[in-house]
Amino acid sequence: MWNRILVASVVTGLGVLLAVTVKFLLPPCHAMLTLVSGTMVPMKCHWSSQMIAGLGVLIACEGISLGVMQAVAARQALGIVVMLTAMLAMAVPTVLIGVCDPDVMPCRMGMLPATLVIGVLLVLAGIGNTVYLWRKNTSGFTVRS
């Protein structure tokens, strides 16, 4: 029981922290790009932060589900889903969408490192939960809620 509550609280808290960090605590650049046509569009770090915030909310929902589920197999599967979602959140600013190129931009100095640190913590929480539940199941002990 304590494992379920602890992991659910950690995952939910880190998911909310991820969404709040990229939206309010360490937001992306607020500058706009002017296209050749004269249209103003946000920089790519803006779109990265939108995606990361959405993934943070998704991770928080996964954490709530971890607290509600009682079946061990479902909690193991959710642990794997948390790991994959966290890896996707880390891939958004590094590989998929990206952030601004200059090293002095707010998105590269704040948003990117914070996303990577929170993502690594979420991956570790997912691995820890999955391994804990797997070892308890294979060692002959019954895992109840």
GIURWO-V975815 format. One record per backbone hydrogen bond with DSSP energy under -0.5 kcal/mol. NH is the residue of the N-H (numbers start at 0). CO is the residue of the C=O. E is the energy in kcal/mol with one decimal. If there is no record, write none. Layout:
nh=NH co=CO e=E
nh=NH co=CO e=E
This chain:
nh=4 co=0 e=-2.2
nh=5 co=1 e=-2.7
nh=6 co=2 e=-2.8
nh=7 co=3 e=-2.1
nh=8 co=4 e=-2.3
nh=9 co=5 e=-2.5
nh=10 co=6 e=-2.8
nh=11 co=7 e=-2.4
nh=12 co=8 e=-2.6
nh=13 co=9 e=-2.7
nh=14 co=10 e=-2.3
nh=15 co=11 e=-2.4
nh=16 co=12 e=-2.6
nh=17 co=13 e=-2.4
nh=18 co=14 e=-2.0
nh=19 co=15 e=-2.8
nh=20 co=16 e=-2.6
nh=21 co=17 e=-1.8
nh=22 co=18 e=-1.0
nh=23 co=19 e=-3.0
nh=24 co=19 e=-1.7
nh=25 co=20 e=-3.3
nh=27 co=21 e=-0.5
nh=32 co=40 e=-3.4
nh=34 co=32 e=-0.6
nh=34 co=38 e=-3.0
nh=37 co=34 e=-1.8
nh=40 co=32 e=-2.5
nh=42 co=30 e=-0.9
nh=45 co=42 e=-1.3
nh=46 co=42 e=-0.9
nh=47 co=43 e=-1.9
nh=48 co=44 e=-2.3
nh=49 co=45 e=-1.9
nh=50 co=46 e=-2.1
nh=51 co=47 e=-2.8
nh=52 co=48 e=-2.4
nh=53 co=49 e=-1.9
nh=54 co=50 e=-2.3
nh=55 co=51 e=-2.3
nh=56 co=52 e=-2.0
nh=57 co=53 e=-2.1
nh=58 co=54 e=-2.5
nh=59 co=55 e=-2.1
nh=60 co=56 e=-2.1
nh=61 co=57 e=-2.1
nh=62 co=58 e=-2.2
nh=63 co=59 e=-2.1
nh=64 co=60 e=-2.3
nh=65 co=61 e=-2.0
nh=66 co=62 e=-1.4
nh=67 co=63 e=-1.5
nh=68 co=64 e=-2.7
nh=74 co=70 e=-1.9
nh=75 co=71 e=-2.5
nh=76 co=72 e=-2.3
nh=77 co=73 e=-2.3
nh=78 co=74 e=-1.9
nh=79 co=75 e=-1.8
nh=80 co=76 e=-2.2
nh=81 co=77 e=-2.6
nh=82 co=78 e=-1.9
nh=83 co=79 e=-2.4
nh=84 co=80 e=-2.7
nh=85 co=81 e=-2.4
nh=86 co=82 e=-2.2
nh=87 co=83 e=-2.0
nh=88 co=84 e=-2.3
nh=89 co=85 e=-1.9
nh=90 co=86 e=-1.7
nh=91 co=87 e=-1.5
nh=92 co=88 e=-0.7
nh=93 co=89 e=-0.7
nh=94 co=90 e=-2.8
nh=95 co=90 e=-2.8
nh=96 co=91 e=-2.6
nh=97 co=91 e=-2.3
nh=104 co=101 e=-1.3
nh=108 co=104 e=-2.0
nh=109 co=105 e=-2.3
nh=110 co=105 e=-1.1
nh=111 co=106 e=-2.6
nh=113 co=109 e=-1.9
nh=114 co=110 e=-2.3
nh=115 co=111 e=-2.1
nh=116 co=112 e=-2.5
nh=117 co=113 e=-2.5
nh=118 co=114 e=-2.3
nh=119 co=115 e=-2.3
nh=120 co=116 e=-2.2
nh=121 co=117 e=-2.2
nh=122 co=118 e=-2.4
nh=123 co=119 e=-2.5
nh=124 co=120 e=-2.2
nh=125 co=121 e=-2.5
nh=126 co=122 e=-2.6
nh=127 co=123 e=-2.8
nh=128 co=124 e=-2.4
nh=129 co=125 e=-2.4
nh=130 co=126 e=-2.9
nh=131 co=127 e=-2.4
nh=132 co=128 e=-2.4
nh=133 co=129 e=-2.2
nh=134 co=130 e=-2.9
nh=135 co=131 e=-2.2
nh=136 co=132 e=-1.8
nh=137 co=133 e=-2.4
nh=138 co=134 e=-1.5
nh=139 co=136 e=-0.8
nh=140 co=135 e=-0.7
nh=143 co=141 e=-0.7
